[in-house]
Amino acid sequence: MLAPLLFLPRKTVIEPVRPFEDAIADLRIAGCVLLHERYAAPWAIDVPDQEALRVALGVKSGRVLPFHLVRRGGFSLRTANGKEHAIPAPNVVICVDGKAHRMLQGTVRKPDRLIDVLHGRARTRTAGSTENSVELICGVFVLRTSPLNPLLAALPPFVTLPVEGRNVQPLLAQSASMLVSAIEHHRGFSDFTTARIVEIFCAEAFRSHAASSQVNIGWLAALKDPRIVAALSAVHLRPDAQWTVGKLANVAALSSSRFAARFRQATGESVLSYVTRWRMSCACRLLEEQEMSEGKIASSVGYESVSAFTRVFRSLLGMPPGQWRRRIGK
């Protein structure tokens, strides 16, 4: 894997980092397909929360986001508070919040558990291609990013997107089609090719959501403001720089007061809060992927003192850097 732009040597001359691309690369997406079935109503399947899914799938760390791609028919997704969302074909829904939910069509007294479905212990009836059947491809995206990734924080609890039609992003439609093709040609749910398609499918779904008209507040909306993007790009490119509101205001070609107000209105947080959170997100990745001392990591994200770096890291991540590294066996 190529090193992200933010870790290139200081003298390297490159184009400014685009914050969205930087954040999506930091997700470090993996994933797999869990099932491809047709169901005849009535049926219901309970999907556990991400902690239970992590244990069931043997995922040591990271966020586990279930996704449900509807090829034909449709189903209802019921959240823990009882709200139902209709998911018709051809749509995909990504469950970002990691909470338990139920997929259903019709009324069932006792839903099956997803784990039982995967192990062939379910009562849910499979069906042929009938008028009232639904065809589903379900799987998970595993994101190894830190909790501080701005893209992950900017997503709603559920992302629902069409995967076919005139207004669909071409790469999202193509990756969905490729995923179906790989499964139907019996490549296996988690073989190399299918797994790579799942990764692209996830990235393109998030990219399509970011470009949609639904996004009008928060970090994703701020990426539509070129002045704010200029400042964010500078932070992402040089997290080790001694950034101040004034310096970033100069990058954005605004006065300090106008820039600070515009940044907070756009992103929902202060300039220096964002700088700190991105630095600590970078530090998380270095702790996981690089054999670097904590002192070098502290310096690479803008801290001259290891104790100051440790104090900020603990305040945002709930544990010191060494414990974060040990948690993944480094």
C-alpha positions in Angstrom: 0.0 0.0 0.0 1.3 3.5 -0.9 2.0 5.8 2.0 -0.7 8.5 2.4 0.3 11.9 1.1 0.4 13.4 4.6 3.4 11.2 5.5 5.6 12.2 2.5 8.9 14.0 3.2 8.5 17.7 3.8 10.4 18.8 0.6 8.3 16.7 -1.7 6.3 19.0 -4.0 2.8 17.7 -4.6 -0.7 19.0 -5.3 -2.8 19.8 -2.2 -4.4 16.9 -0.5 -8.1 16.7 -0.9 -9.6 16.2 2.5 -12.3 13.7 1.4 -9.8 11.5 -0.4 -7.5 11.6 2.6 -10.3 10.7 5.0 -11.7 7.9 2.8 -8.2 6.4 2.5 -7.9 6.5 6.3 -11.0 4.3 6.6 -8.9 1.4 5.5 -11.9 -0.5 4.1 -12.2 -4.3 4.1 -15.3 -6.4 4.0 -17.1 -9.4 2.7 -20.5 -10.7 1.5 -22.4 -12.8 4.0 -25.4 -14.0 2.1 -27.2 -13.8 -1.3 -30.7 -15.1 -1.0 -34.3 -14.7 -2.2 -37.0 -14.7 0.5 -40.7 -15.0 0.2 -42.9 -13.0 2.6 -43.5 -13.2 5.4 -39.9 -13.3 6.8 -37.8 -11.3 9.3 -34.1 -11.4 10.2 -32.5 -9.7 13.2 -29.1 -8.2 12.6 -27.0 -7.8 15.8 -25.1 -4.8 16.8 -21.5 -4.3 15.6 -20.0 -5.7 18.8 -21.8 -9.0 18.3 -21.0 -9.0 14.6 -17.3 -8.4 15.4 -17.2 -11.5 17.7 -19.2 -13.7 15.3 -17.0 -12.7 12.3 -13.7 -12.8 14.1 -12.9 -9.2 13.5 -10.3 -8.0 16.1 -10.8 -4.3 15.8 -12.5 -1.7 13.7 -16.1 -0.6 12.9 -18.3 -3.2 11.4 -21.0 -1.7 9.2 -23.7 -4.1 7.7 -25.0 -3.4 4.2 -28.0 -4.7 2.4 -28.2 -4.5 -1.3 -31.7 -5.1 -2.7 -31.7 -6.4 -6.3 -35.4 -7.2 -6.6 -38.5 -6.5 -4.5 -38.0 -4.7 -1.2 -38.0 -4.9 2.5 -38.5 -2.8 5.6 -35.6 -2.0 8.0 -36.8 -1.5 11.6 -34.6 0.3 14.0 -34.4 -0.4 17.8 -36.8 2.5 18.5 -39.4 0.9 16.2 -39.1 3.2 13.2 -39.3 1.5 9.8 -37.6 2.5 6.6 -38.7 1.1 3.3 -35.7 -0.2 1.2 -36.8 -0.9 -2.3 -34.8 -2.3 -5.2 -32.4 -1.2 -6.6 -31.0 0.4 -3.5 -28.3 -0.3 -0.9 -28.6 0.7 2.8 -25.5 0.9 4.9 -26.0 0.8 8.6 -23.4 3.3 9.9 -24.5 3.5 13.5 -23.6 -0.1 14.3 -26.9 -0.7 16.2 -29.0 -3.8 16.0 -31.9 -3.7 13.5 -34.4 -6.0 11.8 -35.0 -6.7 8.2 -38.6 -7.8 7.5 -41.3 -8.3 4.9 -44.7 -9.0 6.3 -45.5 -10.1 9.9 -43.5 -12.8 11.6 -44.0 -14.0 15.3 -40.4 -14.9 15.9 -37.7 -13.5 13.6 -34.6 -15.4 12.7 -31.2 -14.3 13.9 -28.6 -13.4 11.2 -26.0 -15.7 12.8 -28.5 -18.6 12.6 -29.2 -17.7 8.9 -25.5 -17.8 8.1 -25.1 -21.2 9.8 -28.2 -22.7 8.1 -30.2 -22.9 11.3 -32.9 -20.4 10.3 -36.6 -21.0 9.6 -36.8 -18.2 7.0 -38.0 -19.7 3.7 -35.9 -19.1 0.6 -37.9 -18.7 -2.6 -37.5 -18.6 -6.3 -38.0 -15.4 -8.4 -41.6 -14.6 -7.7 -43.6 -11.4 -7.8 -43.6 -11.0 -4.0 -40.0 -12.3 -3.3 -37.1 -10.1 -2.4 -33.5 -10.7 -3.6 -30.8 -9.6 -1.1 -27.1 -9.4 -1.0 -26.0 -8.7 2.6 -22.5 -8.2 3.9 -20.3 -6.0 6.1 -17.8 -3.2 5.6 -15.0 -3.3 8.1 -13.4 0.1 8.8 -10.1 0.2 10.6 -10.1 3.9 11.0 -9.9 5.8 14.4 -13.1 7.2 15.9 -11.8 10.6 15.0 -12.1 10.2 11.2 -14.1 13.2 10.0 -15.9 11.3 7.2 -17.1 8.6 9.5 -18.4 11.3 12.0 -20.2 13.1 9.2 -22.3 10.1 8.0 -25.9 9.7 9.1 -27.0 6.5 11.0 -28.2 5.0 7.7 -27.0 5.7 4.2 -29.5 4.7 1.5 -28.6 5.0 -2.1 -29.9 3.8 -5.5 -27.4 1.7 -7.4 -29.1 1.9 -10.8 -30.6 4.8 -12.8 -29.6 7.9 -14.7 -28.6 9.9 -11.7 -26.5 7.3 -10.0 -22.7 7.8 -9.9 -21.2 5.6 -12.6 -18.6 3.9 -10.4 -21.2 3.1 -7.8 -23.4 1.4 -10.4 -20.5 -0.4 -11.9 -19.1 -1.7 -8.6 -22.6 -2.9 -7.6 -22.9 -4.7 -10.9 -19.4 -6.2 -10.5 -20.3 -7.4 -7.0 -23.4 -9.2 -8.3 -21.5 -10.7 -11.2 -18.7 -12.0 -8.9 -21.2 -13.6 -6.6 -23.3 -15.2 -9.4 -20.1 -16.6 -11.0 -19.4 -18.5 -7.7 -16.2 -16.7 -6.9 -17.2 -17.0 -3.2 -18.3 -14.4 -0.7 -14.9 -13.6 0.6 -12.4 -14.5 -2.2 -9.8 -11.9 -3.2 -11.7 -10.4 -6.2 -15.0 -10.2 -4.3 -13.4 -8.6 -1.3 -11.7 -5.9 -3.5 -15.0 -5.1 -5.2 -16.7 -4.8 -1.7 -14.0 -2.2 -0.8 -14.6 -0.2 -4.0 -18.4 -0.5 -3.5 -18.1 1.0 0.0 -15.9 3.9 -1.1 -18.1 4.8 -4.0 -21.2 4.6 -1.8 -19.7 7.1 0.6 -18.5 9.3 -2.3 -22.0 9.2 -3.8 -23.6 10.2 -0.5 -21.1 13.1 -0.1 -22.1 14.4 -3.6 -25.9 14.1 -3.0 -28.3 16.9 -2.3 -29.0 15.4 1.1 -25.7 16.8 2.4 -26.2 20.4 3.4 -24.6 20.7 6.8 -21.4 19.4 8.6 -18.0 18.4 7.3 -19.2 17.0 4.0 -21.0 20.2 3.2 -18.0 22.2 4.2 -16.0 20.4 1.4 -18.1 22.4 -1.1 -16.6 25.7 0.2 -13.3 26.3 -1.6 -11.9 28.6 1.1 -12.5 26.0 3.8 -11.2 23.2 1.6 -8.0 25.1 1.1 -7.4 25.3 4.9 -8.4 21.6 5.5 -6.0 20.5 2.7 -3.2 22.4 4.4 -3.9 20.7 7.7 -4.1 17.3 6.1 -0.9 17.8 4.1 1.1 19.1 7.0 -0.4 17.9 10.4 3.0 18.6 11.9 3.0 22.3 11.1 2.4 24.8 13.9 -1.0 25.8 12.7 -2.8 28.9 14.1 -6.1 30.4 13.2 -4.2 33.2 11.6 -2.0 31.0 9.4 -4.9 28.9 8.2 -6.9 32.1 7.5 -4.0 33.2 5.3 -4.3 29.9 3.4 -8.1 30.5 3.0 -7.5 34.2 1.9 -9.8 35.5 4.7 -9.3 37.6 7.8 -8.9 35.6 11.0 -12.3 36.5 12.4 -14.2 35.8 9.2 -12.3 32.5 8.7 -12.9 31.3 12.2 -16.6 32.1 12.0 -17.0 30.5 8.6 -15.1 27.4 9.6 -17.2 26.8 12.7 -20.4 27.4 10.8 -19.3 25.0 8.0 -17.8 22.2 10.1 -19.5 22.6 13.5 -16.2 22.9 15.4 -13.4 25.3 15.9 -10.4 25.5 13.7 -7.9 24.3 16.3 -10.3 21.6 17.5 -10.3 20.2 13.9 -6.5 20.4 13.7 -6.1 18.5 16.9 -8.6 15.8 16.0 -7.0 15.2 12.6 -3.5 15.0 14.2 -4.7 12.4 16.6 -6.4 10.4 13.8 -3.0 10.4 12.0 -1.3 9.3 15.2 -3.7 6.4 15.5 -2.8 5.2 12.1 0.9 5.5 12.7 0.6 3.6 16.0 -1.1 0.8 14.2 0.9 0.6 11.0 4.4 2.0 11.6 7.3 0.8 13.9 7.9 4.3 15.2 8.6 5.4 18.7 6.0 7.5 20.4 8.4 10.4 20.3 8.7 10.3 16.5 5.0 9.9 16.2 4.4 12.9 18.4 6.8 15.0 16.3 5.2 13.9 13.0 1.8 15.2 14.2 3.1 18.5 15.6 4.1 17.9 19.2 7.6 18.7 20.5 6.7 17.0 23.9 5.7 13.3 24.2 3.9 14.2 27.4 1.8 16.8 25.7 1.0 14.4 22.8 0.1 11.7 25.3 -2.2 14.0 27.3 -4.1 15.1 24.2 -4.3 11.6 22.8 -5.7 10.3 26.0 -8.3 13.1 26.2 -9.7 12.2 22.8 -9.2 8.4 22.6 -9.7 7.5 26.2 -6.4 5.7 26.5 -2.7 6.5 26.1 -0.9 5.9 22.8 0.9 2.8 24.1 -2.4 1.1 25.1 -3.9 2.0 21.7 -1.0 0.2 20.0 -1.1 -2.8 22.3 -4.8 -3.2 21.7 -4.1 -4.4 18.2 -1.0 -6.5 19.2 1.7 -4.2 18.0 
